[in-house]
Amino acid sequence: MQNLSDERIKRENRGLWLGLLGVVIFALTLPMTRLATGTADAPQLSPWFVTFARAALAGGLSVIYLIAVRAPWPQATQRGPLLLSLAGNVIGYPLLLGWALRHVTASHAAVITALLPLGTAAAAAWLMHQRARLGFWVFAGLGSALVGVYSLLRAAQLGHGFGLSWADTLLLGAVVAASLGYVAGAKVTASLGAEKVISWVCVLALPITVPGAWLTWPEHAIAPAAWLALLYVGVFSMWVGFFAWFRGLSLGGPLRVSQTQLLQPFISILAAIPLLGESLDAMTLGFALLVVFTVFAGRRMAQAPTTPTKNSQDLKEQKQ
């Protein structure tokens, strides 16, 4: 019994670290997407093209991988979650994010996308019937509130308003799309494997993404930095990151591992220093430390009690 408990803890810890790796990869998506799309005043690649091209690139890599491992076609029961993940992670999230980042900075986008942990946890509760103790939701809410307060203070420092603009609405839609896609992928990770989940999602999307990329190919000159940013979101944000993320969700549980996303805004801001010329201040470091505390405290509170009750122990002894 003790060995089983130790193995479960090791598995959950491994899931937590894999989830964190996925978050680091995904955190660069905001500044990289802004580099790829440019701004409304200085546009680069169209958000439509970025959405289709990054998925088509990941789809090509996925075909090579699936052939190499001789992966069988997904079963009928697995196709529904794969298609939901396709809609949320391949189309919905990058498209809505790309259009929003044409009009707001990566830091502003981090204000809204910081809601992803709660969105993923809510989607897990709905789609996977996950349950957690009240303490988990308290720390999850506290962490999200800290992120929200930090983002509001940062927006005020930079002179950005926080009214629910059209770009904010797009970002909220991106949060919903990504949350549903994450959990849908996690539902079939145990049976397919994390690498095969995102690979099949990208392959199933190829009939949409390849023609879409062809039809939206840019007609004007594009800066080399925009093409490099597209390469990153295609290879890492759309493909490699999900290897770690879906595996982490499967091993550690969506409710717990999703809380590592509370760190994502801060990692995005750190990455934006060299990429977008933003500065780092003491407030960012202070809030990051507080959020780290809520992530690990929430993870501990999410774990169900392992000590059997007296009635359950008596029942076990009677069966023996």
C-alpha positions in Angstrom: 0.0 0.0 0.0 2.8 2.4 0.9 4.6 1.6 -2.4 1.5 2.4 -4.3 1.1 5.7 -2.5 4.8 6.6 -3.1 4.4 5.7 -6.8 1.3 7.9 -7.1 3.1 10.8 -5.5 6.1 10.3 -7.9 3.7 10.2 -10.8 1.9 13.4 -9.8 5.2 15.2 -9.2 6.4 14.1 -12.6 3.2 15.4 -14.0 3.7 18.7 -12.3 7.2 19.3 -13.7 6.1 18.3 -17.2 3.2 20.7 -16.9 5.6 23.4 -15.8 7.8 22.7 -18.9 4.8 23.0 -21.1 3.9 26.3 -19.4 7.4 27.7 -20.1 7.1 26.8 -23.7 3.5 28.2 -24.0 4.6 31.4 -22.1 6.6 32.5 -25.1 3.5 32.2 -27.3 2.3 35.7 -26.4 5.4 37.7 -27.4 6.2 35.4 -30.3 2.6 35.7 -31.7 2.9 39.5 -31.4 6.2 39.5 -33.3 4.6 37.3 -35.9 1.4 39.3 -36.4 2.8 42.8 -35.7 0.5 45.6 -34.7 -2.5 47.4 -36.3 -0.1 50.2 -37.2 2.7 47.9 -38.4 1.2 44.6 -39.5 3.3 41.6 -40.4 1.7 38.2 -40.9 -2.1 37.9 -40.8 -3.6 36.2 -37.7 -5.4 33.9 -40.1 -2.1 32.9 -41.7 -0.3 32.5 -38.4 -3.2 30.2 -37.2 -3.2 28.0 -40.3 0.6 28.0 -41.0 1.6 27.1 -37.5 -0.8 24.2 -37.4 0.2 23.0 -40.9 3.9 23.1 -39.8 3.1 21.1 -36.7 0.9 18.8 -38.8 3.8 18.0 -41.2 6.0 17.1 -38.2 3.2 15.0 -36.8 2.8 12.9 -40.0 6.5 12.1 -39.8 6.3 11.2 -36.1 3.2 9.0 -36.5 4.6 7.1 -39.4 7.9 6.6 -37.5 6.1 5.1 -34.5 3.6 3.2 -36.7 0.7 4.7 -34.7 -2.8 3.2 -35.5 -5.7 5.4 -36.4 -7.6 6.8 -33.4 -10.6 4.7 -32.4 -14.1 6.1 -32.8 -14.5 7.0 -29.1 -11.2 9.0 -29.3 -12.1 11.1 -32.3 -14.6 13.3 -30.4 -12.1 14.6 -27.9 -9.5 15.0 -30.6 -11.8 17.1 -32.7 -12.7 19.3 -29.6 -9.0 19.8 -29.0 -8.6 20.7 -32.6 -11.3 23.3 -32.4 -9.9 24.8 -29.2 -6.2 24.5 -29.5 -5.5 24.5 -33.2 -8.1 27.1 -34.4 -9.8 28.9 -31.6 -7.0 29.9 -29.3 -4.3 31.0 -31.8 -6.8 32.8 -34.0 -8.5 34.8 -31.3 -5.1 35.5 -29.6 -3.6 36.6 -32.9 -6.3 39.2 -33.6 -6.2 40.5 -30.0 -2.5 40.9 -30.1 -2.8 43.2 -33.1 -4.4 45.7 -30.8 -3.0 45.1 -27.3 0.5 44.4 -25.9 1.6 41.0 -24.7 1.5 42.3 -21.1 -2.1 43.4 -21.5 -3.0 40.0 -23.0 -1.4 38.3 -20.0 -4.1 40.0 -17.8 -6.8 38.0 -19.5 -5.0 34.8 -20.3 -4.0 34.5 -16.6 -7.6 33.1 -16.2 -6.5 29.9 -18.0 -5.9 27.8 -14.8 -9.4 28.4 -13.5 -10.8 27.9 -17.0 -9.0 24.6 -17.3 -10.0 23.5 -13.8 -13.6 24.3 -14.6 -13.5 22.5 -17.9 -12.0 19.4 -16.1 -14.8 19.5 -13.6 -17.3 19.6 -16.4 -15.8 17.2 -18.9 -13.9 14.8 -16.7 -16.1 15.0 -13.5 -13.0 16.0 -11.5 -13.6 17.0 -7.9 -11.4 18.8 -5.4 -11.7 20.0 -1.8 -12.8 23.5 -1.0 -9.2 24.5 -0.1 -8.1 23.9 -3.7 -10.7 26.3 -5.1 -9.7 28.9 -2.4 -6.0 28.8 -3.4 -6.9 28.7 -7.1 -9.1 31.7 -6.6 -6.4 33.4 -4.5 -3.7 32.8 -7.2 -5.9 34.0 -10.0 -6.8 37.1 -7.9 -3.1 37.8 -7.3 -2.5 37.5 -11.0 -5.4 39.8 -11.7 -4.2 42.4 -9.2 -0.7 42.3 -10.5 -1.9 42.7 -14.1 -4.1 45.6 -13.2 -1.3 47.4 -11.4 1.1 46.8 -14.3 -1.5 48.0 -16.8 -1.9 51.2 -14.7 1.9 51.7 -14.6 2.1 51.4 -18.4 -0.9 53.7 -18.9 -3.1 51.0 -20.4 -6.8 50.9 -19.5 -8.5 47.7 -18.5 -12.0 48.2 -19.9 -13.5 45.2 -21.5 -12.6 46.2 -25.1 -13.1 44.1 -28.2 -9.6 42.7 -27.8 -10.4 41.7 -24.2 -13.5 39.8 -25.5 -11.3 38.0 -28.0 -8.9 37.0 -25.3 -11.7 35.7 -23.1 -12.8 33.6 -26.0 -9.2 32.3 -26.4 -9.2 31.3 -22.7 -12.4 29.3 -23.1 -11.2 27.7 -26.3 -7.8 26.7 -24.8 -9.4 25.4 -21.6 -11.7 23.0 -23.4 -9.0 21.9 -25.8 -6.6 21.1 -23.0 -9.0 19.0 -21.1 -10.3 17.2 -24.2 -6.8 16.3 -25.1 -6.1 15.1 -21.6 -9.2 12.7 -21.8 -7.5 10.6 -24.4 -3.9 11.0 -23.4 -4.0 7.9 -21.2 -5.1 5.7 -24.1 -3.2 7.4 -27.0 -0.2 8.9 -25.3 0.6 12.6 -25.1 2.7 12.7 -28.2 0.1 11.0 -30.3 -2.7 13.2 -29.0 -1.3 16.5 -30.3 0.1 14.8 -33.4 -3.3 13.3 -34.4 -5.0 16.7 -33.6 -2.6 18.4 -36.0 -2.9 15.7 -38.6 -6.7 15.8 -38.5 -6.5 19.6 -39.0 -4.4 19.4 -42.1 -7.4 19.4 -44.6 -8.2 22.8 -43.0 -4.8 24.3 -42.2 -2.9 23.6 -45.4 -5.5 25.2 -47.8 -6.0 28.0 -45.2 -2.3 28.8 -45.1 -2.1 28.7 -48.9 -5.1 31.1 -49.3 -3.8 33.5 -46.6 -0.2 33.6 -47.7 1.2 37.1 -47.2 1.3 39.4 -50.3 3.7 42.0 -48.8 7.3 41.8 -47.5 7.5 40.3 -44.0 10.3 41.0 -41.5 12.6 38.0 -40.8 11.7 38.2 -37.0 8.1 37.6 -37.9 9.0 34.4 -39.8 11.2 33.2 -36.9 8.4 33.8 -34.5 6.0 31.8 -36.7 8.5 29.0 -36.7 8.6 29.0 -32.9 4.8 28.9 -32.5 4.5 26.2 -35.1 7.2 23.9 -33.8 7.0 24.6 -30.0 3.7 26.3 -29.1 1.7 24.1 -31.4 3.5 20.8 -31.1 6.5 20.2 -28.7 4.8 22.1 -25.8 1.8 19.8 -25.9 4.0 16.7 -25.6 4.9 17.9 -22.1 1.5 19.6 -21.3 -0.8 16.7 -22.1 1.5 14.2 -20.4 1.6 16.4 -17.3 -2.2 16.8 -17.2 -2.6 13.0 -17.5 0.0 12.1 -14.8 -0.7 14.9 -12.3 -4.4 15.5 -12.9 -5.9 18.5 -14.8 -7.1 20.2 -11.5 -3.6 20.3 -10.0 -1.3 20.7 -13.0 -3.5 23.4 -14.5 -2.5 25.7 -11.6 1.1 25.9 -12.9 -0.4 28.2 -15.6 -0.6 30.9 -12.9 3.1 31.3 -13.6 2.6 31.8 -17.3 2.0 35.6 -17.3 5.2 36.2 -15.4 7.3 34.0 -17.7 5.8 35.8 -20.6 6.8 39.2 -19.2 10.3 37.9 -18.5 10.6 36.7 -22.1 9.2 40.0 -23.4 12.2 41.8 -22.0 14.6 40.8 -24.8 11.8 40.2 -27.4 9.6 43.3 -26.9 11.8 45.6 -25.0 9.7 45.6 -21.8 11.3 46.1 -18.3 11.3 44.0 -15.2 10.5 45.5 -11.8 10.4 44.4 -8.2 6.6 44.2 -8.2 6.8 41.4 -10.8 9.2 39.4 -8.7 7.1 39.8 -5.6 3.9 38.8 -7.2 5.6 35.8 -8.9 6.8 34.5 -5.5 3.2 34.8 -4.1 1.7 33.0 -7.0 4.3 30.2 -6.7 3.1 29.7 -3.2 -0.6 29.5 -4.2 0.3 27.0 -6.9 2.0 24.5 -4.6 -0.5 25.1 -1.7 -3.4 24.5 -4.1 -1.8 21.3 -5.3 -1.5 20.0 -1.8 -5.1 20.9 -1.0 -6.3 19.2 -4.2 -5.0 15.8 -3.1 -7.7 13.6 -1.7 -7.2 12.1 1.8 -5.3 8.8 1.6 -6.0 7.7 5.2 -8.9 5.2 5.2 -11.8 5.9 7.5 -12.7 3.5 10.3 -15.8 2.3 8.5 -13.9 1.6 5.3 -11.1 -0.2 7.2 -13.6 -2.4 9.0 -15.3 -3.2 5.7 -11.9 -4.1 4.2 -11.1 -6.4 7.1 -14.6 -8.1 6.8 -13.9 -8.8 3.1 -10.6 -10.4 4.0 
